[in-house]
């Protein structure tokens, strides 16, 4: 395994563990995930927002 792949794997594991810990300690909630999903939809589908399409989830 090359050096950059090992480094990438370590970073990936670090981020996954961080997400798990944040979820367990309620820093990440379903409401936050919904808000992030709505924001990402609005960013990537901005032209639909300009056409008046509501991208709110729920």
DSSP file (Angstrom, degrees, kcal/mol; ACC not computed):
  #  RESIDUE AA STRUCTURE BP1 BP2  ACC     N-H-->O    O-->H-N    N-H-->O    O-->H-N    TCO  KAPPA ALPHA  PHI   PSI    X-CA   Y-CA   Z-CA
    1    1 A X              0   0    0      0, 0.0     5,-0.0     0, 0.0     0, 0.0   0.000 360.0 360.0 360.0 131.7    0.0    0.0    0.0
    2    2 A X     >  -     0   0    0      1,-0.1     4,-2.0     4,-0.0     5,-0.2  -0.239 360.0-109.3 -73.5 165.6    1.4    3.3   -1.0
    3    3 A X  H  > S+     0   0    0      1,-0.2     4,-2.1     2,-0.2     5,-0.1   0.876 116.1  50.2 -64.4 -40.5    2.1    6.1    1.5
    4    4 A X  H  > S+     0   0    0      1,-0.2     4,-2.4     2,-0.2    -1,-0.2   0.846 109.2  52.3 -70.9 -32.0   -0.7    8.4    0.3
    5    5 A X  H  > S+     0   0    0      2,-0.2     4,-2.4     1,-0.2    -1,-0.2   0.902 109.4  49.2 -67.8 -40.2   -3.3    5.5    0.4
    6    6 A X  H  X S+     0   0    0     -4,-2.0     4,-2.2     2,-0.2    -2,-0.2   0.922 112.4  48.1 -63.2 -43.6   -2.3    4.7    4.0
    7    7 A X  H  X S+     0   0    0     -4,-2.1     4,-2.3     1,-0.2    -2,-0.2   0.906 111.5  49.9 -63.0 -42.4   -2.7    8.4    4.9
    8    8 A X  H  X S+     0   0    0     -4,-2.4     4,-2.4     1,-0.2    -1,-0.2   0.883 110.0  51.3 -64.2 -38.8   -6.0    8.6    3.2
    9    9 A X  H  X S+     0   0    0     -4,-2.4     4,-2.5     2,-0.2    -2,-0.2   0.903 109.7  49.6 -64.9 -41.7   -7.2    5.5    5.0
   10   10 A X  H  X S+     0   0    0     -4,-2.2     4,-2.3     2,-0.2    -2,-0.2   0.913 111.9  48.3 -63.9 -42.6   -6.2    7.0    8.4
   11   11 A X  H  X S+     0   0    0     -4,-2.3     4,-2.4     2,-0.2    -2,-0.2   0.903 111.1  51.2 -64.4 -41.1   -8.0   10.3    7.6
   12   12 A X  H  X S+     0   0    0     -4,-2.4     4,-2.4     2,-0.2    -2,-0.2   0.928 111.2  46.7 -62.6 -46.2  -11.1    8.4    6.6
   13   13 A X  H  X S+     0   0    0     -4,-2.5     4,-2.6     1,-0.2     5,-0.2   0.907 111.5  52.9 -61.9 -42.1  -11.2    6.3    9.8
   14   14 A X  H  X S+     0   0    0     -4,-2.3     4,-2.1     1,-0.2    -2,-0.2   0.913 111.2  45.7 -59.6 -45.0  -10.6    9.5   11.8
   15   15 A X  H  X S+     0   0    0     -4,-2.4     4,-2.5     2,-0.2    -2,-0.2   0.908 112.2  50.6 -67.6 -42.0  -13.5   11.2   10.2
   16   16 A X  H  X S+     0   0    0     -4,-2.4     4,-2.2     2,-0.2    -2,-0.2   0.916 111.8  47.2 -63.1 -43.2  -15.8    8.2   10.5
   17   17 A X  H  X S+     0   0    0     -4,-2.6     4,-2.5     1,-0.2    -1,-0.2   0.900 111.5  52.3 -64.3 -39.5  -15.0    7.9   14.2
   18   18 A X  H  X S+     0   0    0     -4,-2.1     4,-2.4    -5,-0.2    -2,-0.2   0.894 109.0  49.1 -62.7 -41.1  -15.6   11.7   14.6
   19   19 A X  H  X S+     0   0    0     -4,-2.5     4,-2.1     2,-0.2    -1,-0.2   0.910 111.6  49.8 -64.8 -42.2  -19.0   11.4   13.0
   20   20 A X  H  X S+     0   0    0     -4,-2.2     4,-2.6     2,-0.2    -2,-0.2   0.933 112.1  46.7 -62.0 -46.5  -19.9    8.5   15.3
   21   21 A X  H  X S+     0   0    0     -4,-2.5     4,-2.2     1,-0.2     6,-0.2   0.911 112.0  50.7 -64.2 -41.8  -18.8   10.4   18.4
   22   22 A X  H  <>S+     0   0    0     -4,-2.4     5,-2.9     1,-0.2     6,-1.5   0.876 111.7  48.7 -63.6 -36.5  -20.7   13.5   17.3
   23   23 A X  H ><5S+     0   0    0     -4,-2.1     3,-1.4     4,-0.2    -2,-0.2   0.928 111.2  48.9 -67.2 -45.4  -23.8   11.5   16.7
   24   24 A X  H 3<5S+     0   0    0     -4,-2.6    -2,-0.2     1,-0.3    -1,-0.2   0.873 113.4  46.4 -63.3 -38.2  -23.6    9.7   20.1
   25   25 A X  T 3<5S-     0   0    0     -4,-2.2    -1,-0.3    -5,-0.2    -2,-0.2   0.206 117.1-112.9 -92.8  15.8  -23.1   13.0   22.0
   26   26 A X  T < 5S+     0   0    0     -3,-1.4    -3,-0.2     2,-0.2     3,-0.1   0.732  83.0 122.4  62.6  28.3  -26.0   14.7   20.0
   27   27 A X  S   <S+     0   0    0     -5,-2.9     2,-0.5     1,-0.2    -4,-0.2   0.752  78.3  46.8 -82.1 -26.8  -23.9   17.2   18.1
   28   28 A X  S    S+     0   0    0     -6,-1.5     2,-0.3    -9,-0.1    -2,-0.2  -0.973  78.9 172.5-113.2 122.0  -25.3   15.6   15.0
   29   29 A X     >  -     0   0    0     -2,-0.5     4,-2.3    -3,-0.1     5,-0.2  -0.797  48.0-105.8-123.5 165.2  -29.1   15.1   15.1
   30   30 A X  H  > S+     0   0    0     -2,-0.3     4,-2.2     1,-0.2     5,-0.2   0.873 121.8  55.1 -58.6 -35.3  -31.7   14.1   12.5
   31   31 A X  H  > S+     0   0    0      2,-0.2     4,-2.2     1,-0.2    -1,-0.2   0.900 107.6  48.6 -64.2 -40.2  -32.8   17.7   12.3
   32   32 A X  H  > S+     0   0    0      2,-0.2     4,-2.5     1,-0.2    -2,-0.2   0.908 110.0  51.5 -65.4 -41.8  -29.3   18.9   11.5
   33   33 A X  H  X S+     0   0    0     -4,-2.3     4,-2.4     1,-0.2    -2,-0.2   0.894 109.8  50.2 -62.0 -39.5  -29.0   16.2    8.8
   34   34 A X  H  X S+     0   0    0     -4,-2.2     4,-2.5     2,-0.2    -1,-0.2   0.918 110.7  49.2 -64.0 -43.5  -32.3   17.4    7.3
   35   35 A X  H  X S+     0   0    0     -4,-2.2     4,-2.3     2,-0.2    -2,-0.2   0.903 112.0  48.2 -63.2 -41.4  -31.1   21.0    7.3
   36   36 A X  H  X S+     0   0    0     -4,-2.5     4,-2.6     2,-0.2    -1,-0.2   0.906 111.1  50.9 -65.5 -41.2  -27.8   20.0    5.6
   37   37 A X  H  X S+     0   0    0     -4,-2.4     4,-2.4     2,-0.2    -2,-0.2   0.913 110.9  48.8 -63.2 -42.3  -29.6   18.0    3.0
   38   38 A X  H  X S+     0   0    0     -4,-2.5     4,-2.4     2,-0.2    -2,-0.2   0.917 111.8  49.3 -62.7 -42.9  -31.9   20.9    2.2
   39   39 A X  H  X S+     0   0    0     -4,-2.3     4,-2.2     2,-0.2    -2,-0.2   0.914 111.3  48.8 -63.9 -42.8  -29.0   23.3    2.0
   40   40 A X  H  X S+     0   0    0     -4,-2.6     4,-2.6     2,-0.2     5,-0.3   0.901 110.8  50.8 -64.9 -39.9  -27.1   20.9   -0.4
   41   41 A X  H  X S+     0   0    0     -4,-2.4     4,-2.5     1,-0.2    -1,-0.2   0.931 111.1  48.5 -60.9 -44.3  -30.2   20.5   -2.6
   42   42 A X  H  < S+     0   0    0     -4,-2.4    -2,-0.2     1,-0.2    -1,-0.2   0.866 112.7  48.5 -65.0 -36.0  -30.6   24.3   -2.8
   43   43 A X  H >< S+     0   0    0     -4,-2.2     3,-0.7     1,-0.2    -2,-0.2   0.941 119.8  35.3 -69.7 -46.8  -26.9   24.7   -3.7
   44   44 A X  H 3< S+     0   0    0     -4,-2.6    -2,-0.2     1,-0.2     3,-0.2   0.744 126.6  38.6 -82.5 -22.8  -26.8   22.1   -6.4
   45   45 A X  T >X S+     0   0    0     -4,-2.5     3,-1.3    -5,-0.3     4,-1.2  -0.187  72.4 137.4-116.5  40.2  -30.3   22.6   -7.7
   46   46 A X  H <>  +     0   0    0     -3,-0.7     4,-2.1     1,-0.3     5,-0.2   0.795  66.0  63.1 -59.4 -31.1  -30.3   26.4   -7.4
   47   47 A X  H 3> S+     0   0    0      1,-0.2     4,-1.0     2,-0.2    -1,-0.3   0.837 101.0  52.0 -65.4 -31.5  -32.0   26.9  -10.8
   48   48 A X  H <4>S+     0   0    0     -3,-1.3     5,-2.5     2,-0.2     4,-0.2   0.867 106.7  53.6 -70.5 -35.4  -35.0   25.0   -9.5
   49   49 A X  H ><5S+     0   0    0     -4,-1.2     3,-1.5     1,-0.2    -2,-0.2   0.911 107.1  51.5 -62.8 -41.6  -35.2   27.4   -6.5
   50   50 A X  H 3<5S+     0   0    0     -4,-2.1    -1,-0.2     1,-0.3    -2,-0.2   0.775 105.2  56.5 -66.6 -25.3  -35.2   30.3   -8.9
   51   51 A X  T 3<5S-     0   0    0     -4,-1.0    -1,-0.3    -5,-0.2    -2,-0.2   0.473 124.6-104.7 -83.6  -1.5  -38.1   28.7  -10.8
   52   52 A X  T < 5 +     0   0    0     -3,-1.5     2,-0.4     1,-0.3    -3,-0.2   0.577  69.2 148.2  93.2  11.1  -40.0   28.6   -7.5
   53   53 A X      < -     0   0    0     -5,-2.5     2,-0.5     1,-0.0    -1,-0.3  -0.673  46.0-130.0 -83.4 130.5  -39.7   24.9   -6.7
   54   54 A X        -     0   0    0     -2,-0.4    -1,-0.0     1,-0.1    -5,-0.0  -0.688  24.1-178.1 -83.9 122.2  -39.7   24.3   -3.0
   55   55 A X        +     0   0    0     -2,-0.5     2,-0.2     2,-0.1    -1,-0.1   0.219  36.7 130.1-104.0  12.9  -36.8   22.0   -1.9
   56   56 A X        -     0   0    0    -15,-0.1     2,-0.5     1,-0.1   -21,-0.1  -0.473  53.2-136.2 -70.2 138.2  -37.7   21.8    1.8
   57   57 A X              0   0    0      1,-0.2   -19,-0.1   -23,-0.2    -2,-0.1  -0.813 360.0 360.0 -96.1 130.4  -37.8   18.3    3.2
   58   58 A X              0   0    0     -2,-0.5    -1,-0.2   -24,-0.0    -2,-0.0   0.449 360.0 360.0  91.5 360.0  -40.6   17.4    5.5
